[in-house]
């Protein structure tokens, strides 16, 4: 009778270019002691992240089986990976649609009996050993070498990192000090057992509009260069938003500066995807939540597909929340279909209501409502002509939506599909920047930004206006 054996396999893969030079790493770990029992890594040439991750899984399972060849069905392997895609597909919860993934998944499933292997998703920070092995393999391939276990320092580096983690980590700069930080901290503190927030419900159909991107006049070195045009640079409707900042309770204000802080666990990471183009986007027309509800254009649908491909390759998105407007829900639905996730809608993520300015260009608004436009640009408290929303009002509901989402999805990576104004508002609040900072940010259609929210209310801006997935 075989003696029951239990091991943990941690695996990872990466591609510098996706597709690009790729490699994988895997380590078999004794769950009782945490010590590595075997390591594997290999440079595999040009491949995608997903292919490299699957290759890492195959190598890890193969190594585990080789360690205990006589264990048979008594071998139990618990796989830990930071690829949501691989974990969900191998667990049988997501369908495997990509032709490159099907043979790799079948190969991995055939190594050990399905009943012998369990899968768990872990944050990238907890998969450092396998990640280091994969990078060592890619470095070796770059240099024309073959990865050798005897030359690897992954185990030593991981052990050093565990020791360092025992000390309080350095905390990043604070975010949203003027308003909302206390709410975020309180929401995160109670997050694990929080009930589903109001305003979040399964997405019914696909409907939503898209605001224009007029860029308000900006001065100074930080102002973005305008697109070639005979008209003056206009303020982006989706691109400006200013919250009403009430003074926070000093006792609830998060720690400031770069001082030490306790380990707060994994942050809630909001990945901010601006919707794809509509017919109004390239014309830079005001298109908020008070006018028509345009659908994605052919270009916008292509951008949504590219974004879906990007997130599928990363395998990190765990939840999707969308604005109720059509262009966002269409974009979100495209990504969700690729990732096998549901979409929830939060009304707080909709674009500004631009009142009588809906459908007009910045130049047309200046011509027809010059005084109102000047007042709007000068104060976040001023609403557009005809009863639209002020940026202060928009920021208040966006901050409330942020708190709901952060509370519901503490420690998870959530894709928010929304608009220029909500995205810039979230970034501005996270940075604790003044209102005029909103006019110094560029946000392209289908661009990606990201903000992480920690348990003490601090926020860290991780990414802004990334469009590399569209090129």
N, C-alpha and C positions, 0 to 999 in steps of 0.2 A: 504494500500500500504506500503510495507516495505521501511524503511529508508536505503539509501545506506550507507554501512560501508566499510571502507578500512583499511586493516592491512598488516603488513609485517611479514613474518615468516622466521626466520633464523634457519637452522637445520644443524646438523653435526653428524657424527658417527665415531667410531674408533675401531681398533682391535689391541691389543698388541701381534702381532704374525702373523696375517693375513693368515690363521685363528688363532685366539687366544681369550683370554678374551676380550669381546667387550661390548660397550655401546653406547648410543646415547644421544643427547641433542637437545632441540628445545626451541625457545623463540618466543612469539608473541609480536610484537612491534607496538606501536601507531606511524604511520608515521609522524604525525604532531609534536609530542613532543619528539619522540625517547625513550619514557619510555616503559619498559617491562610491558605487560599486563598479561602474563601467561608464566610459564616455565614448561618444562617436561624433564625428564631424566630417564634412566633405564639401569641397567646392564642386558645384554641378554645372558650371557654365552659365549660359544665359537662360534665365527662367523667370517666372513670376513669383511673388511672395507666396501665393497659395501652393504652388507646386513645391517650393522649398519647404514649406511647413509640413506638407504631407510626407515629403521625403524624410524629414526629421522624425516624424511619428513612426514611419516604417523602420528607421534605424534604431529608434529607442525600443520598440517592441521586439525587434530581432535580437538586440543586445540582451534584453531581459530573458528571452527564451534561451539564449545561448548560455547564460549564467546558470540556469537550472534545467538542463536538458532532460533530467529524469523526473521532474516535478509533474509533468503531464497536466491533467485537468486541475491539479491542486495548486497550480501557480495562479496567483491573483495579482493583476497589474492595475494600478490606479494611475491614469495618464492625466497630467496637468499641463495645459498649454494656454498661451494668451491669444490664440486664434479662435475667436468665437465661431468662425465658419467651420473649421475642422472639428471642433468639439461638438457642435450641433449636428453636423452631418454624420459623424461617426456614432453619435448617440441615437441616430435615427429620427431626430426631430425635424431636420431640414432635408429637403430633397436635394440630390446631387444632380445638377443640370449641366454643368460645364463638361464638355467632352474630355478635357485634360484631367479633370478631377476623378471621374468615374473609375478608370483603371487603377489609379493610386489608392483610392478608398477601398476598392476590392482587394488590392494587394495587402493593405494594412489589416483588413478584416480577416484575411486568411492565415495570418501568422499565429494567432492564438484563438481558441474558442471564444465566440462572442460573450459568453457568460463569464469569462475569466477577466474581462477588461471593462473598467469603468472610466468615465471621462469627466473632467472638471475644468471649467474656464477659470483662469487666474489673471490678475492684472500683470502687465508687462514687468512691473517692478519686482514681482515675485518669481519671475522666470529668468533671472539674471544669469544663472549658470549656463543654461542652454543657449541663451542669447549670445553670451560671450563666446561659446564654442562656435556658433554659426558665424560670428564676425571673424574669429580666428581663421576659419576655413575660407572665408571670402578674401581675407588679407593674404592668405597663402596662395590662393588662385591668382590674385592680382600680381603677386611677385613671382609667379611661375613655379611655385613650390607645391608640395603635397602636405596637407595637414598631418601632423604627427602627435599622437597622444603624449609622448614623452616630453614634447616641447610646450605643451599647453599649460597656461597659468590660470585657466578658468576656475578650477577648484580652489586655488589659493586666493584668487581675487574675490570669489564668492564668500569664502570663509572670512576674509578681511571685512567685507561689506556687512556680514552678519554681526561682527564685533562692533563695527562703527554704528550700526543701527541700534545698538544697546544704549548709546548716548543720545540725548535729545537732538533731533535734527535741526538744521538751520531753517528757519521759516522764511518764506518769500515776503515780498513787500505787500502791504495791506491793500485791499480794494474796496471801493464804495464806502469810504469813511464818512462821507457826508450824509448818506441816506441808504437805508436798506441793509447795512451790514448786520445790525442787531437782529433783524428779521431772519437773515440768512443763517446766522449762527443758531438762533433758536429753532429754526426749521430743521437744520442738520442735526441738532442735538437730539431731537425727537424722531428723527427720520426713520429709523429702522422699523418702528412699529406704527408709523403714521398711516392713517386711513387715506384712501384715494382722494385727492384734492378735487374741489369743485371745478367745473369747467373742463375736465378731461374726460373724454368719452371716445369710444371706438369711432373711427372715421367712417362716415357713411359713404358718400360718393366722392367725386373729385371736383371741387369748385373753389375758385379763388382768383382774385385780381392781382395786379402788380403795380406798385407805385413807380413814378418816374424818378429819375435821379438828377434833379437839377442841383448844381453845386453852388452853395452860397458863396458870395465874394469872400475870398480869404487873402490874407497878407502874410508875409513872413516866409522863412525858409521851409516851414513845414507844410505849406499849402501845396496840394497836388497839382500837377500840370494838367491844364484842361485839354480835352480832345480837340483836334483841329476843327475850328469853327469860326465863322465870322461874328457870331454872337458872343457876348461876354459870358464868363463862367457863371453858371446859375447854381443855386443851392439844391442839393439832392433832397427831394422830399423824403425818400426812404432813408436818407443819409443823415438827418439831423433829428435829434430828440433830446430834450432836457428835462430831467425830473425835478419835481418840487422837493427840495431837500430840507426836511425838518431835522432839527438837531437830534442826534442819537442819544440814547441814555448812556452817560459816561460809563456806567457799570457794565454795560453790555457791549461796549466798543471793542472790536477785536484787537489783538496785539498788533502794534505797529513796528516798522523797522525790520531789521534782519536778525533779531534776537532769537535765542533758543526757545523752543516750544515743545510740548509733548507730542508724541506720535499720534496724529489724528486719524490715521488710517487713510484709505483711498478716498480721494475727493470725488465729488459729483462733477463730471466733466461734460459741459454742454458744447457740443460741436455745432456751430452755427452755419447752416447752409442757406445762402440766398437762393431763391427760386430761379429757374431758368428764364430766358427772355420771353417777352410777349411782343406783340406788334408795336407796343408803345415804348418799350425799353430803349431801342436805338434812337428814337426820336426825342428822348429825354423829356417825356411828358409826365405831369403829375398824375399818378395812378395809385390812389390809395384805397381806402375801404368805403369811400363815399360816392364813388362813381360807377363805371361799368365794371364788370367782373371778367376781364379778358383771360382767355386760355393761353397756354404756351404756344409759341410759334414753332415752326419746324426746327429753327435753331435752338429754341428753348428745350424742345423735346430731346434733341441730340445732346444738349448740355446735361440734362437730367440723366440720360443713359450713361454718359461719361462719369458723372458723379456716382451713379450706382456701381459702376465697374470699379471705381476707386475705393469705395467703402467695402465692397466685397473683397477686394484684394487685401485691405487692411485687416478686416475681420474683427474690428474693435467695437463697432456700434451695437448696443444692446437694446435700445429703445428708440422709437421715433415719435416725435410730437410735432404737429404742424399748425400753422396759421389756418384759419377757416377759409381763406380766399383761394380761388380756383387755381391760380398759378402755383401756389405752394402745395396744395393738395395733390396736384398732378405730379409735381416734382417728387413729393414724398412717396406717392404711390409707386413711382418708378423704382425708387431706391428700395422701398419695402418689398416689392415683388422679387427683387434680386437677393435680398438678405433673408427672406422668409419671415419678416416681422410684421406685426400689426402697426397701424398708425393711429395715434390719438390726436385729438384736436384741442387746442387751448385758445379761447377767444382773445386772451391777452396778447397773443403773438401777431394779431392782425396789424396791417399798416395804418398809418395816420389817415384820418378823414381830412382831405384837403378842401372840403367845401366847394365853393364856386370855382376853384382852380383845377378841379379834376379834369383831366384830358387836355389841359393847356400846357404850352411850353413855358419856361421861365420868362422868355422874352415877351410872350403874350400876356402873362400875368403882370409884368412890369408895365406894359402899355395900358392895360385895362384897369389895374388896381395898384398903381404905383405906390400910393401912400400906405395902403394896407401891407404891401410886400415889404416896404422899408421897416414898418413897425414889427412885422413878423420876424424879420432877420435880426432885429435889435433886441427882442425879448422872447424868452421861451414861454412866457405867460400869454403871448398874443396868438390868437387863433387865425387861420386863413379866413378870407372873406366868405360870408354866407354860412357861418355856424360850423366850421370845421373844428378839428381838435388842435389845441396848443401842444407844443412839444412837452410842456410840463405835465399835461394830462396823459399824454402817451407814455411818458416815462413812469408815471405812477402805476399804470396798469401793467406795463412791461415788468417793472420790479416785482409786482404782486405775482405775475405769472412765473417769474424766475424763482421766487420763494416756494411756490407750490411745487414746481418741477424738481427743484433741488431737494425738497423734503421727501417727495415721493420716490426719487431715484438716487438716494444717497449712495455714494461709492460706485455708481454705474456711469457708463458713457452713453449719453443721450444725444441723438441728432435732432436739432430744432430746425425745421424748414420754415423760414420766415422772410422778413423784408429788410430793406436798408435801415429804416428808422429803428426798429427793435434791435437789430444786431449792433448798430453803433451805440445805441443806448446801453446795452449790456456791457459792451467794451468800455464805454466811458465810465459807467458806474464802477466797474471792476478796477479801473485805474485810479478812481478818485479824481479824475481830471475835470477841469472847468467846462462849462457848456460849449464854449467856442471850439473845444477840441473836436467836436462832432464834424465841423466843417473842414477838418484837416485829415479826415480818413477817406480813403477810396474803397468802395465796395462794388466789385464787378458782378454781373449776373452769374449765378451758379458758383460764386466764390465761397471759400471755406474759412471760417475763423473758429477759435476755440477759447473757452474760459473754464478754468477749474475752480471749484468752490470747496473749501476745506471746513472741517468741523468747528473751527473757531470763528467762522464768518469771513475769513480772509479769502481773497480771490487772486488768481494768477492768470493773466492773459497768455495763452500758449501760441496763438496763431492769428494772423489777420490777413484777409483778402488773398488767400492762396488760390491761384488758378492753374497750378501746374498740371492738374488732372485734365484740363481742357485742351492742352497743347499736344 
